[in-house]
């Protein structure tokens, strides 16, 4: 699964993806950028 990395300014693979649920009940995926190690977050698909 890919997410946008703000540090790389590109879509990158999510390393160590973790399913989370937002306060409003929507699913999301949280992890780290495979290239630079910055935290990335994707709302929706999990």
C-alpha positions, 0 to 999 in steps of 0.5 A: 500500500502506498501513501504520500510522504511529505518529506520525499514529496512522492508516493512511497510504500508504507513500511510497518503498516498498522490499522487505526480508526479515526475518532469519526470511525473511518479506517486509516493506515499508519506507518513509516516511509520505506525510503526516509523513515518519516511517519506516513498516514493514509485515510480510507483503505486499511 
